Amino acid sequence: MKIKIKPWYIEIHTTRLFTFLKKLLIKKNPHFDPNGAAYYPFLFLRASDANPLTEEQEIHKDALINHEKIHLIQQLEMLIVFYWIMRLWYSVYYIAVKKFPSAYYEQPSEQEAYAHMYEPEYLKKRKLYSVFKYAWKKDTPVRKRIVTKNDNVTVVNNELVKGIPTFKVTFE
């Protein structure tokens, strides 16, 4: 485990949390394999075995950190407790209406984070409460995108880039 203290959050590199989450969530979605989590003031990242990282892995790592920082900002904006109420509300709604992958990817907080994770300057230009514009949007980038780990591709600025392991999104 490696811990880095940043100005407004604490970055923790670990594998234990993600092993636990995978075991917990594997029954609902065998393809759901998280690499990061944000619980203010903590930003958890899966520890990497590769040392040093390739250029593609660095791009993905930076994007993942940016994705989780977006969640930290969202939590602060909503005084933490309202953020988790919103997450719970959307989870219950989408699990009742749709299946598990949609319950995660269709949440406004995930929509904003996935839409802007490859934009390093996004947090500087982001408007207050931007997450709410994704609550009513029907056609967002994550809803359009279907990418699998087996394809070994990811999306950077709406272009597919080979060689970067990425997430699986499936909607039925």
C-alpha positions in Angstrom: 0.0 0.0 0.0 1.3 3.4 -0.9 -0.2 6.7 0.5 0.3 10.1 -1.0 -1.1 13.2 0.8 -2.2 15.8 -1.7 -3.5 19.4 -0.9 -7.2 18.5 -0.7 -7.3 14.7 -0.7 -5.4 11.5 0.2 -4.4 9.2 -2.6 -4.1 5.5 -1.5 -2.7 2.8 -3.9 -4.0 -0.6 -2.8 -5.2 -3.9 -4.1 -7.1 -5.2 -1.1 -10.1 -2.9 -1.5 -10.5 -3.8 -5.1 -10.2 -7.5 -4.5 -13.0 -7.1 -1.9 -15.2 -5.0 -4.3 -14.7 -7.5 -7.1 -15.8 -10.4 -4.9 -18.8 -8.4 -3.6 -20.0 -7.3 -7.1 -18.9 -10.2 -9.3 -22.3 -11.9 -8.8 -24.2 -8.9 -10.2 -21.8 -8.3 -13.1 -18.8 -10.5 -13.9 -17.2 -7.7 -16.1 -17.3 -5.0 -13.4 -13.7 -4.7 -12.2 -13.1 -1.3 -10.6 -9.7 0.4 -10.7 -10.5 3.4 -8.6 -12.9 4.7 -5.9 -13.5 8.1 -4.3 -14.8 8.5 -0.7 -13.9 12.0 0.3 -11.2 12.8 1.4 -9.8 9.4 0.1 -9.0 8.6 -3.5 -8.3 4.8 -3.8 -6.5 3.5 -6.8 -5.6 -0.1 -7.7 -1.9 -0.6 -7.1 -0.1 -1.4 -10.4 2.3 -4.2 -10.8 3.9 -2.6 -13.8 6.9 -0.5 -13.0 7.5 1.8 -14.9 4.2 2.1 -16.7 4.0 2.3 -20.4 2.8 5.5 -22.1 -0.6 4.0 -22.7 -0.9 2.9 -19.0 0.1 6.4 -17.9 -2.6 8.0 -20.0 -5.2 5.6 -18.5 -3.9 6.1 -15.0 -4.0 9.9 -15.3 -7.6 9.7 -16.7 -8.6 7.4 -13.9 -7.2 9.8 -11.3 -9.1 12.7 -13.1 -12.3 10.6 -13.1 -12.0 10.0 -9.3 -11.2 13.7 -8.7 -14.4 14.6 -10.5 -16.2 12.4 -8.0 -14.4 14.1 -5.0 -15.5 17.5 -6.3 -19.1 16.2 -6.8 -19.1 15.0 -3.2 -17.9 18.3 -1.9 -20.5 20.2 -3.9 -23.3 18.1 -2.4 -21.9 18.1 1.1 -21.0 14.4 0.8 -24.3 13.1 2.3 -26.4 14.3 -0.6 -24.0 12.9 -3.1 -24.5 9.4 -1.6 -28.3 9.9 -1.4 -28.2 10.7 -5.1 -26.1 7.6 -5.9 -28.4 5.4 -3.8 -31.5 6.9 -5.5 -30.2 6.3 -9.0 -28.9 2.8 -8.1 -32.2 1.7 -6.7 -34.1 3.2 -9.7 -31.9 1.7 -12.4 -31.7 -1.7 -10.7 -35.5 -1.8 -10.5 -35.9 -0.6 -14.1 -32.8 -2.0 -15.8 -29.9 -4.3 -15.0 -26.8 -3.8 -12.9 -24.3 -2.3 -15.4 -26.8 0.4 -16.3 -27.4 1.2 -12.7 -23.8 2.2 -12.4 -23.1 3.8 -15.8 -26.3 5.7 -16.1 -25.9 7.7 -12.9 -25.3 11.4 -13.5 -22.1 11.4 -11.4 -20.6 8.6 -13.6 -21.9 10.2 -16.8 -20.0 13.4 -16.0 -16.8 11.6 -14.8 -16.6 9.3 -17.8 -17.4 12.1 -20.3 -14.5 14.3 -19.0 -12.0 11.8 -17.6 -9.6 12.4 -20.5 -9.7 16.2 -20.1 -7.0 17.2 -17.6 -8.1 20.8 -17.6 -11.8 20.0 -16.9 -11.7 20.5 -13.2 -10.4 24.0 -13.7 -13.2 25.0 -16.1 -16.0 22.9 -14.6 -19.0 24.9 -13.4 -20.6 24.4 -10.0 -23.1 21.5 -9.9 -22.3 20.4 -13.4 -23.4 16.9 -12.4 -27.1 17.9 -12.6 -27.0 18.6 -16.3 -26.4 14.8 -16.8 -29.5 13.9 -14.7 -31.8 15.0 -17.6 -29.5 14.2 -20.6 -30.7 11.2 -22.6 -27.8 11.0 -25.1 -24.5 11.2 -23.3 -21.1 9.8 -24.4 -21.1 6.8 -22.0 -24.6 5.8 -23.1 -23.4 5.7 -26.8 -20.1 3.9 -26.1 -19.8 0.1 -25.9 -16.2 -0.9 -25.2 -15.0 -4.3 -23.9 -11.8 -5.3 -22.2 -11.5 -8.1 -24.7 -11.3 -5.5 -27.5 -8.4 -3.9 -25.6 -9.5 -0.4 -26.7 -10.6 2.8 -25.0 -12.0 6.1 -26.0 -9.9 9.3 -26.0 -11.7 12.4 -27.3 -14.3 10.1 -28.9 -11.6 8.2 -30.8 -10.8 4.5 -30.1 -7.2 3.9 -29.0 -5.9 0.4 -29.0 -3.7 -1.1 -26.3 -5.2 0.6 -23.2 -7.2 -1.7 -20.9 -10.6 -0.2 -20.3 -14.0 -0.8 -18.8 -16.9 -2.8 -20.1 -20.2 -1.1 -20.7 -23.2 -3.1 -21.8 -26.8 -2.0 -22.0 -29.7 -4.4 -22.7 
